Amino acid sequence: GALSVLEYQLFYRHRYAQAAFASCQGVRLPATGGYAIATMCGRYGAQLCTAQRWLDFQGDKSNGLAPLQIRFLLLPDGSEPG
């Protein structure tokens, strides 16, 4: 039978993940005036969202958006996977 990818791991350096999260944190939705991050962090909403929680929600296939399960692993700055 054919093989397929069901889940993968993605490695980000902590500094990169924090910067990406920070760039989205203050964005507001014009229709509601609320923070976009509130809808991008699942049960944590805008107030309790962190870079890791934000990425975890983005990679969770049960969110209705991710095509497969993605595990985001944050590495200490300057380190390499493995």
N, C-alpha and C positions, 0 to 999 in steps of 0.2 A: 504494500500500500504506500501511498504518498506520505511524506513527512511534512509536518508544519510546525511553526513556532507558536507556542501558546503563551510564553512569558519570557521576558528578558530583563537583564540587569543593566542599569545605566549608571556610570560613575561620574559624579560631579565633584569638583573641589568645593569645599565649604564656602570659600569666598565668592565663587561664581554663583552658587545657589542663592546666597544671601543677596548678592547684587541683582540677580534676576527677580527675586521676590520683592526686593525694595522698589524696583522699577514698576511693579504692578500695584503695590500696596496703596498708593494714594489715588488710583484711577477710580473715577466715579461713573456710574451708568447714567447717561442723560435722561432716560425714561423714568428712572426712580429717584435719582440723586444719591442712591446708596453706593457703597463701595463694591466694585466688581469682584474684589478678592473674597467677599462674603459668599458669592456663588461658586467660587473656585477653590474653596477649602472645606467643602462638605459640612459635617456637623460642627466644626469649630467656628465657622463664621469668620467675620473680619477681626473680632477682638482677640480670639485665641489662636489665630492662624500664625504659623511659623513657616520658614522655608521648607522644612522637612514635611510638615503636614500638608502644605500646598502641593508639593511634588507628589506625596503619597496619594492625594486625591486625584491629581492629574493622571496618574498611572493606574488607577483602580478601574478595572474593566466594568465594575458594577455601576460606575458613574454615568453610563450611557453614552460616553464620548470616546473613551480609549478603546482602540480596536483589539487590544490584548493587554494582559497584565504587564506592567512595567514597574520594576523595583528600582527606585532611585537610591543609590548609596552615596552618602556624602563623605568625601575623603578629607583628611586634614590638608591644609594648604601646603603645597610643595611635595606631597606624597604621590605615589603611583599605585594603581590597582595591583593587587597580588602581593 
